[in-house]
Amino acid sequence: MQEQPLPDTLSETDPPRPAHGEGLVDDLQTLIATAPDRRQVLRWLGIGAANGLSLTMLGACGGGGGDASTSSSSSSSTSTSTSSSCVSEIPSETSGPYPGDGTNTSSGSVVNALLLSGIVRSDIRSSIVGSSTTAAGIPLTVTLTLTNASGCTALSGYAIYLWHCTRDGKYSMYSSGITSENYLRGVQVTDSNGQVSFTTIFPGCYSGRMTHIHFEVYKTETAATSTPAGDQVKTSQFTFPLATLNEVYATSAYSASVANLAAISYATDNVFSDGTSLQMATVTGSTSAGYAATLSVGISA
């Protein structure tokens, strides 16, 4: 899907089982364990009910619904092989017109934050080269857990590049007045649990898009910071619950986001209109204490 550029800024446009197994329960266990789309299992539940099987029995077969499992927090998970850590692959999305990954230009020059000294960092609120300005806004901690969607294992050693707009809806390195800034951009390497954590601010909502954060996944830190752009293994975006957005934007510092949010919805957004179940962060916190957002990200690896 194509992301709309900001107004007044740069525009870019197991082996096989016996045929009859041990009966219906055994068959269902096999189907659930091997179904390429776990959501398909929901269509088979009626079969179990018709033959006297309870939902509890079916649940004991293992597996889980893709939509339900992916919107919950995985920040405390240390599992690397159990089915509870499985998450479907997150959809690929556009990087948008302001990636700062070397794929486009601003004012005639290639824009590449990935080559900046100090770009590998957890706190991305301040600029690191040419300026030390700190982006204002309500504090936000973002924790992503990277998982192999097919193997259900945590992916350690991968690099995640994350970026987003300011509370005013502008992008550093591109938007008028902040082209010399490079804040709200950074790279972190996943730990043994497949996790990275960024300290940032809550992004604003600009005209034409639901509030979102962009990220790219690379196999290694080196691949992210010293090779030509295009080596990403996944590019995607995530968003936040509407209740949280309304709470944040009710504060005076985010007043410009109120009208923009009112004019858009997940259903009409050109990225999230096909669903948000795999891209909806779980959020806790408050405007006074700051927020924490968590998301499990499944990729093919």
C-alpha positions as a printed NumPy array, in Angstrom:
array([[  0.   ,   0.   ,   0.   ],
       [  1.137,   3.509,  -0.69 ],
       [  1.558,   5.946,   2.127],
       [  0.469,   9.519,   1.659],
       [  3.285,  12.056,   2.102],
       [  2.98 ,  14.795,   4.669],
       [  1.587,  18.092,   3.556],
       [  4.165,  20.879,   3.261],
       [  7.051,  18.375,   3.195],
       [  8.962,  16.408,   0.587],
       [  6.763,  14.205,  -1.617],
       [  7.843,  10.71 ,  -2.866],
       [  5.53 ,   8.861,  -3.675],
       [  5.78 , -34.132,  10.814],
       [  5.944, -36.878,   9.036],
       [  2.495, -38.115,   7.686],
       [  0.039, -39.627,  10.191],
       [ -1.927, -42.893,   9.536],
       [ -5.017, -42.185,   7.54 ],
       [ -7.431, -42.953,  10.408],
       [ -5.281, -42.068,  13.439],
       [ -6.935, -42.533,  16.79 ],
       [-10.225, -40.917,  15.98 ],
       [-11.573, -37.414,  15.611],
       [ -9.544, -35.832,  18.406],
       [ -6.345, -37.2  ,  16.927],
       [ -7.345, -35.938,  13.506],
       [ -8.056, -32.507,  14.842],
       [ -4.736, -32.455,  16.657],
       [ -3.019, -33.169,  13.383],
       [ -5.008, -30.533,  11.529],
       [ -4.325, -27.859,  14.126],
       [ -0.636, -28.662,  14.311],
       [ -0.132, -28.63 ,  10.561],
       [ -2.619, -26.086,   9.286],
       [ -0.768, -23.42 ,   7.291],
       [ -3.323, -20.893,   8.476],
       [ -4.25 , -21.414,  12.126],
       [ -7.338, -19.278,  11.629],
       [ -8.681, -22.026,   9.346],
       [ -9.05 , -24.16 ,  12.498],
       [-11.934, -21.955,  13.547],
       [-13.9  , -23.332,  10.615],
       [-13.338, -26.907,  11.889],
       [-14.583, -26.268,  15.429],
       [-18.15 , -26.942,  14.324],
       [-17.107, -30.492,  13.443],
       [-15.877, -31.095,  16.984],
       [-19.033, -29.712,  18.526],
       [-21.185, -31.951,  16.326],
       [-19.278, -35.012,  17.562],
       [-19.402, -34.207,  21.265],
       [-16.046, -32.489,  21.598],
       [-15.752, -29.518,  23.891],
       [-13.76 , -26.433,  23.084],
       [-11.518, -27.347,  26.009],
       [-10.65 , -30.65 ,  24.339],
       [ -9.882, -28.844,  21.129],
       [ -7.79 , -26.28 ,  22.96 ],
       [ -5.678, -29.087,  24.415],
       [ -4.641, -29.969,  20.899],
       [ -2.329, -26.974,  20.881],
       [ -1.935, -23.915,  18.738],
       [ -3.744, -20.645,  18.893],
       [ -5.641, -18.192,  16.813],
       [ -3.308, -15.902,  14.937],
       [ -5.204, -12.695,  15.545],
       [ -5.616, -13.153,  19.285],
       [ -2.05 , -14.105,  20.028],
       [ -0.354, -11.342,  18.149],
       [ -1.849,  -8.287,  19.755],
       [ -0.658,  -9.149,  23.25 ],
       [  2.566,  -8.128,  24.911],
       [  5.552, -10.48 ,  24.742],
       [  7.983,  -8.292,  26.642],
       [  8.459, -10.809,  29.467],
       [  8.598, -13.942,  27.329],
       [ 11.781, -15.987,  27.342],
       [ 10.408, -18.988,  25.446],
       [ 12.162, -19.915,  22.232],
       [ 10.367, -23.089,  21.173],
       [  6.888, -23.481,  22.69 ],
       [  3.722, -22.889,  20.701],
       [  2.775, -20.019,  23.029],
       [  5.523, -17.929,  21.452],
       [  4.211, -18.447,  17.912],
       [  3.052, -15.405,  16.044],
       [  1.95 , -15.085,  12.445],
       [  4.107, -13.115,  10.043],
       [  3.476,  -9.41 ,  10.192],
       [  2.38 ,  -7.87 ,   6.893],
       [  4.967,  -6.055,   4.808],
       [  4.208,  -2.369,   4.409],
       [  5.631,   0.617,   2.63 ],
       [  8.53 ,   2.421,   4.257],
       [  6.815,   5.635,   3.223],
       [  8.469,   8.713,   1.804],
       [ 10.614,   9.467,   4.866],
       [ 12.622,   6.309,   5.671],
       [ 16.046,   7.881,   5.963],
       [ 17.6  ,   4.552,   4.956],
       [ 19.423,   5.686,   1.837],
       [ 16.636,   4.905,  -0.611],
       [ 15.62 ,   8.475,  -1.417],
       [ 16.664,  12.082,  -1.21 ],
       [ 15.757,  15.317,   0.477],
       [ 16.754,  18.646,  -1.051],
       [ 18.745,  16.765,  -3.665],
       [ 20.866,  14.756,  -1.222],
       [ 20.567,  11.087,  -0.269],
       [ 19.142,  10.752,   3.239],
       [ 20.657,   7.894,   5.253],
       [ 20.409,   7.897,   9.051],
       [ 21.748,   4.331,   9.15 ],
       [ 25.262,   5.587,   8.422],
       [ 25.268,   8.172,  11.218],
       [ 27.73 ,   7.652,  14.04 ],
       [ 25.734,   6.639,  17.12 ],
       [ 22.626,   5.466,  15.268],
       [ 22.764,   2.157,  17.193],
       [ 21.083,   3.367,  20.377],
       [ 18.107,   2.717,  22.639],
       [ 17.14 ,   6.329,  23.365],
       [ 16.205,   7.979,  20.094],
       [ 14.747,  11.224,  21.397],
       [ 17.732,  13.426,  20.524],
       [ 19.637,  14.182,  17.365],
       [ 23.141,  12.706,  17.268],
       [ 24.973,  14.4  ,  14.397],
       [ 24.979,  18.11 ,  13.667],
       [ 22.585,  18.829,  16.517],
       [ 21.736,  17.701,  20.035],
       [ 18.109,  18.832,  19.984],
       [ 15.667,  16.603,  21.844],
       [ 12.207,  15.999,  20.401],
       [  9.471,  17.059,  22.808],
       [  6.53 ,  14.819,  23.669],
       [  5.044,  12.317,  26.109],
       [  7.607,   9.577,  26.869],
       [  7.059,   6.244,  25.144],
       [  8.975,   2.978,  25.476],
       [  8.61 ,   0.608,  22.532],
       [  9.503,  -3.08 ,  23.012],
       [  9.427,  -5.376,  19.997],
       [  9.865,  -9.159,  20.219],
       [ 11.1  , -10.691,  16.983],
       [ 10.02 , -14.283,  16.282],
       [ 10.445, -16.806,  13.506],
       [  6.855, -17.179,  12.32 ],
       [  7.393, -20.729,  11.049],
       [  9.729, -22.066,  13.748],
       [  8.196, -20.271,  16.737],
       [ 11.639, -19.3  ,  18.03 ],
       [ 13.008, -15.99 ,  19.222],
       [ 15.374, -14.354,  16.761],
       [ 18.493, -12.956,  18.417],
       [ 21.16 , -10.843,  16.743],
       [ 18.808,  -9.188,  14.261],
       [ 18.862,  -5.416,  13.867],
       [ 15.697,  -3.331,  13.921],
       [ 15.691,   0.213,  12.566],
       [ 12.76 ,   2.218,  13.941],
       [ 11.572,   5.721,  13.049],
       [  8.495,   7.902,  13.392],
       [  7.236,  11.469,  13.266],
       [  7.306,  14.141,  15.956],
       [  4.341,  15.104,  18.095],
       [  3.63 ,  17.687,  15.407],
       [  3.592,  15.075,  12.646],
       [  6.946,  15.943,  11.081],
       [  9.88 ,  13.709,  10.133],
       [ 13.465,  14.589,  10.941],
       [ 15.792,  14.872,   7.94 ],
       [ 12.847,  15.666,   5.642],
       [ 10.257,  18.061,   7.03 ],
       [ 10.506,  21.809,   6.811],
       [ 12.37 ,  23.262,   9.76 ],
       [ 13.892,  19.974,  10.945],
       [ 15.886,  18.768,   7.955],
       [ 19.07 ,  19.17 ,  10.006],
       [ 17.689,  17.003,  12.83 ],
       [ 17.995,  13.213,  12.999],
       [ 16.066,  12.417,  16.16 ],
       [ 13.329,   9.756,  16.446],
       [ 15.469,   7.327,  14.441],
       [ 17.6  ,   4.484,  15.797],
       [ 18.809,   0.908,  15.536],
       [ 18.824,  -1.82 ,  18.2  ],
       [ 19.991,  -5.462,  18.042],
       [ 17.672,  -8.167,  19.399],
       [ 18.811,  -9.957,  22.57 ],
       [ 18.58 , -13.695,  23.352],
       [ 14.822, -13.307,  23.78 ],
       [ 14.485, -11.607,  20.421],
       [ 13.724,  -8.257,  22.022],
       [ 14.693,  -4.664,  21.428],
       [ 13.563,  -1.62 ,  23.357],
       [ 13.503,   2.017,  22.288],
       [ 12.936,   5.086,  24.433],
       [ 11.138,   7.725,  22.413],
       [  8.088,  10.016,  22.466],
       [  4.513,   9.335,  21.46 ],
       [  4.101,  10.281,  17.783],
       [  1.48 ,  12.696,  16.57 ],
       [ -1.183,  12.109,  13.947],
       [ -0.772,  13.956,  10.683],
       [ -3.298,  14.453,   7.933],
       [ -4.131,  11.355,   5.888],
       [ -2.678,   8.647,   8.145],
       [ -3.525,   6.882,  11.388],
       [ -0.815,   7.245,  14.003],
       [  1.965,   4.766,  13.287],
       [  5.609,   3.806,  13.741],
       [  7.795,   2.412,  10.968],
       [ 10.47 ,  -0.257,  11.285],
       [ 12.817,  -2.325,   9.14 ],
       [ 14.397,  -5.652,  10.12 ],
       [ 17.925,  -6.662,   9.072],
       [ 19.735,  -9.949,   9.75 ],
       [ 22.643,  -8.241,  11.503],
       [ 23.754,  -4.865,  12.768],
       [ 26.335,  -4.758,  10.009],
       [ 23.673,  -5.36 ,   7.381],
       [ 21.694,  -2.446,   8.777],
       [ 24.478,   0.097,   9.086],
       [ 27.097,  -0.564,   6.424],
       [ 25.493,  -2.143,   3.374],
       [ 23.31 ,  -0.578,   0.65 ],
       [ 19.632,  -0.217,   1.428],
       [ 17.437,  -3.065,   0.212],
       [ 18.901,  -5.756,   2.459],
       [ 15.916,  -5.627,   4.806],
       [ 14.208,  -8.919,   5.577],
       [ 11.002,  -7.102,   6.589],
       [  9.593,  -3.59 ,   6.42 ],
       [  6.383,  -2.863,   8.298],
       [  4.451,  -0.49 ,  10.554],
       [  2.42 ,  -0.722,  13.754],
       [ -0.242,   1.42 ,  15.392],
       [ -1.919,   2.03 ,  18.751],
       [ -5.388,   1.498,  20.293],
       [ -7.805,   4.307,  19.562],
       [ -8.491,   4.85 ,  23.277],
       [ -4.805,   5.55 ,  23.841],
       [ -4.647,   7.925,  20.898],
       [ -7.613,   9.912,  22.182],
       [ -6.069,  10.072,  25.65 ],
       [ -2.734,  11.354,  24.361],
       [ -4.196,  13.831,  21.937],
       [ -6.433,  15.349,  24.614],
       [ -3.291,  16.983,  26.021],
       [ -2.52 ,  20.483,  24.825],
       [  0.867,  19.612,  23.298],
       [ -0.838,  17.25 ,  20.841],
       [ -3.801,  19.457,  19.964],
       [ -2.893,  19.496,  16.263],
       [ -3.503,  15.729,  16.124],
       [ -7.14 ,  15.918,  17.227],
       [ -8.64 ,  17.019,  13.917],
       [ -6.323,  14.778,  11.894],
       [ -7.324,  11.699,  13.913],
       [-11.011,  12.572,  13.639],
       [-10.714,  12.606,   9.838],
       [ -9.187,   9.108,   9.522],
       [ -9.779,   5.569,  10.832],
       [ -8.094,   2.179,  10.694],
       [-10.657,   1.162,   8.057],
       [ -9.853,   4.1  ,   5.792],
       [ -6.105,   4.267,   6.404],
       [ -4.207,   3.145,   3.306],
       [ -1.925,   0.849,   5.338],
       [ -4.154,  -0.531,   8.104],
       [ -7.413,  -0.848,   6.146],
       [ -6.803,  -4.584,   5.604],
       [ -6.661,  -5.218,   9.355],
       [ -4.599,  -4.357,  12.421],
       [ -4.586,  -7.627,  14.398],
       [ -0.887,  -8.227,  13.743],
       [  0.07 ,  -4.559,  13.92 ],
       [ -1.748,  -3.294,  17.005],
       [  0.589,  -2.634,  19.917],
       [ -0.456,  -3.347,  23.487],
       [ -0.129,  -0.121,  25.47 ],
       [ -0.003,   0.652,  29.185],
       [  0.639,   3.91 ,  31.009],
       [ -0.733,   7.42 ,  31.228],
       [ -0.086,  10.904,  29.953],
       [  1.581,  11.824,  33.247],
       [  3.775,   8.74 ,  33.657],
       [  4.408,   7.999,  29.997],
       [  3.501,   4.92 ,  27.997],
       [  4.915,   1.484,  27.196],
       [  4.014,  -0.2  ,  23.919],
       [  4.779,  -3.852,  23.173],
       [  4.364,  -5.92 ,  20.036],
       [  5.36 ,  -9.432,  18.929],
       [  6.666,  -9.339,  15.371],
       [  6.703, -12.532,  13.341],
       [  8.889, -12.79 ,  10.248],
       [ 10.025, -15.557,   7.917],
       [ 13.57 , -16.509,   8.884]])
